[in-house]
Amino acid sequence: MRKIKLVVVLLLSFALVMVVAQNTAPIEARFLWLAAEIPAILLLFLTAVGGFVVGILTSLLVGRTRHK
C-alpha cells in the first residue's frame, strides 16, 4: 500500500511539473483589490505550494483532534 501511495504522489507531482512548465506566458492575476501581471508559471507554483500547506495544516489539525 505504501508503494502505491508513493507512485500516485510521484505521478501527480510529475503531472503538476508538466502543467507548470508548459504555462509560462504572463497573465493578469486579481485578488480582492490587487491586480498584477505575473507569469502563469509563478501563479501555478504559488497555488500548488498554498494547496500543499493547507493540506499539511489540515492533516495536522485532524490528527490532533483524533488523539484527544
PyRosetta script that sets phi, psi and omega in degrees:
from pyrosetta import init, pose_from_sequence

init()
pose = pose_from_sequence("MRKIKLVVVLLLSFALVMVVAQNTAPIEARFLWLAAEIPAILLLFLTAVGGFVVGILTSLLVGRTRHK")
pose.set_psi(1, -37.5)
pose.set_omega(1, -179.3)
pose.set_phi(2, -65.2)
pose.set_psi(2, -37.0)
pose.set_omega(2, 179.2)
pose.set_phi(3, -68.5)
pose.set_psi(3, -34.7)
pose.set_omega(3, 178.9)
pose.set_phi(4, -65.0)
pose.set_psi(4, -43.8)
pose.set_omega(4, 178.2)
pose.set_phi(5, -61.4)
pose.set_psi(5, -42.2)
pose.set_omega(5, 179.2)
pose.set_phi(6, -62.2)
pose.set_psi(6, -43.7)
pose.set_omega(6, 179.7)
pose.set_phi(7, -64.1)
pose.set_psi(7, -42.3)
pose.set_omega(7, 179.6)
pose.set_phi(8, -63.9)
pose.set_psi(8, -44.9)
pose.set_omega(8, 178.8)
pose.set_phi(9, -62.6)
pose.set_psi(9, -42.2)
pose.set_omega(9, 179.1)
pose.set_phi(10, -64.7)
pose.set_psi(10, -41.4)
pose.set_omega(10, 178.9)
pose.set_phi(11, -65.7)
pose.set_psi(11, -42.6)
pose.set_omega(11, 178.1)
pose.set_phi(12, -66.0)
pose.set_psi(12, -38.6)
pose.set_omega(12, 177.7)
pose.set_phi(13, -64.4)
pose.set_psi(13, -42.4)
pose.set_omega(13, 178.1)
pose.set_phi(14, -63.0)
pose.set_psi(14, -43.0)
pose.set_omega(14, 178.9)
pose.set_phi(15, -62.9)
pose.set_psi(15, -41.1)
pose.set_omega(15, 178.6)
pose.set_phi(16, -62.4)
pose.set_psi(16, -43.9)
pose.set_omega(16, 179.4)
pose.set_phi(17, -62.5)
pose.set_psi(17, -40.5)
pose.set_omega(17, -179.9)
pose.set_phi(18, -66.0)
pose.set_psi(18, -42.4)
pose.set_omega(18, 179.1)
pose.set_phi(19, -64.2)
pose.set_psi(19, -45.0)
pose.set_omega(19, -179.3)
pose.set_phi(20, -64.0)
pose.set_psi(20, -43.5)
pose.set_omega(20, -177.6)
pose.set_phi(21, -65.6)
pose.set_psi(21, -27.5)
pose.set_omega(21, -177.9)
pose.set_phi(22, -89.0)
pose.set_psi(22, -3.2)
pose.set_omega(22, -177.4)
pose.set_phi(23, -120.9)
pose.set_psi(23, 80.6)
pose.set_omega(23, -176.3)
pose.set_phi(24, -108.5)
pose.set_psi(24, -6.0)
pose.set_omega(24, -177.8)
pose.set_phi(25, -68.0)
pose.set_psi(25, 146.7)
pose.set_omega(25, 178.0)
pose.set_phi(26, -71.1)
pose.set_psi(26, 142.3)
pose.set_omega(26, 178.1)
pose.set_phi(27, -134.9)
pose.set_psi(27, 160.7)
pose.set_omega(27, 176.3)
pose.set_phi(28, -93.1)
pose.set_psi(28, 122.6)
pose.set_omega(28, 178.8)
pose.set_phi(29, -109.6)
pose.set_psi(29, 135.3)
pose.set_omega(29, 179.4)
pose.set_phi(30, -122.6)
pose.set_psi(30, 136.4)
pose.set_omega(30, 174.4)
pose.set_phi(31, -140.5)
pose.set_psi(31, 113.9)
pose.set_omega(31, -175.2)
pose.set_phi(32, 53.0)
pose.set_psi(32, -115.0)
pose.set_omega(32, -178.6)
pose.set_phi(33, -97.2)
pose.set_psi(33, 0.0)
pose.set_omega(33, -179.1)
pose.set_phi(34, -93.5)
pose.set_psi(34, 144.1)
pose.set_omega(34, 175.1)
pose.set_phi(35, -141.8)
pose.set_psi(35, 137.8)
pose.set_omega(35, 180.0)
pose.set_phi(36, -150.1)
pose.set_psi(36, 147.8)
pose.set_omega(36, 174.5)
pose.set_phi(37, -100.0)
pose.set_psi(37, 112.9)
pose.set_omega(37, -177.2)
pose.set_phi(38, -132.3)
pose.set_psi(38, 159.5)
pose.set_omega(38, 176.4)
pose.set_phi(39, -64.6)
pose.set_psi(39, 141.3)
pose.set_omega(39, -180.0)
pose.set_phi(40, -59.7)
pose.set_psi(40, -32.4)
pose.set_omega(40, -179.8)
pose.set_phi(41, -60.8)
pose.set_psi(41, -39.2)
pose.set_omega(41, 179.5)
pose.set_phi(42, -69.3)
pose.set_psi(42, -42.5)
pose.set_omega(42, 178.8)
pose.set_phi(43, -63.2)
pose.set_psi(43, -43.9)
pose.set_omega(43, 178.1)
pose.set_phi(44, -63.8)
pose.set_psi(44, -41.3)
pose.set_omega(44, 179.3)
pose.set_phi(45, -63.6)
pose.set_psi(45, -46.4)
pose.set_omega(45, 180.0)
pose.set_phi(46, -63.8)
pose.set_psi(46, -38.0)
pose.set_omega(46, 177.6)
pose.set_phi(47, -65.4)
pose.set_psi(47, -42.4)
pose.set_omega(47, 178.5)
pose.set_phi(48, -63.8)
pose.set_psi(48, -43.9)
pose.set_omega(48, 178.7)
pose.set_phi(49, -64.2)
pose.set_psi(49, -42.5)
pose.set_omega(49, 177.5)
pose.set_phi(50, -60.7)
pose.set_psi(50, -43.0)
pose.set_omega(50, 177.3)
pose.set_phi(51, -64.0)
pose.set_psi(51, -38.9)
pose.set_omega(51, 177.7)
pose.set_phi(52, -63.3)
pose.set_psi(52, -45.3)
pose.set_omega(52, -179.7)
pose.set_phi(53, -63.7)
pose.set_psi(53, -43.8)
pose.set_omega(53, 178.4)
pose.set_phi(54, -62.5)
pose.set_psi(54, -40.8)
pose.set_omega(54, 178.2)
pose.set_phi(55, -63.2)
pose.set_psi(55, -43.4)
pose.set_omega(55, 178.8)
pose.set_phi(56, -64.7)
pose.set_psi(56, -46.3)
pose.set_omega(56, 180.0)
pose.set_phi(57, -62.7)
pose.set_psi(57, -40.8)
pose.set_omega(57, 177.6)
pose.set_phi(58, -63.0)
pose.set_psi(58, -43.4)
pose.set_omega(58, 178.2)
pose.set_phi(59, -61.2)
pose.set_psi(59, -42.4)
pose.set_omega(59, 179.2)
pose.set_phi(60, -66.1)
pose.set_psi(60, -41.8)
pose.set_omega(60, -179.8)
pose.set_phi(61, -68.0)
pose.set_psi(61, -40.3)
pose.set_omega(61, 178.7)
pose.set_phi(62, -67.8)
pose.set_psi(62, -38.2)
pose.set_omega(62, 178.1)
pose.set_phi(63, -63.9)
pose.set_psi(63, -37.4)
pose.set_omega(63, 179.0)
pose.set_phi(64, -66.7)
pose.set_psi(64, -45.0)
pose.set_omega(64, -177.4)
pose.set_phi(65, -70.6)
pose.set_psi(65, -26.8)
pose.set_omega(65, -179.9)
pose.set_phi(66, -71.9)
pose.set_psi(66, -33.6)
pose.set_omega(66, -176.8)
pose.set_phi(67, -83.1)
pose.set_psi(67, -12.9)
pose.set_omega(67, -179.2)
pose.set_phi(68, -81.9)
pose.dump_pdb("model.pdb")
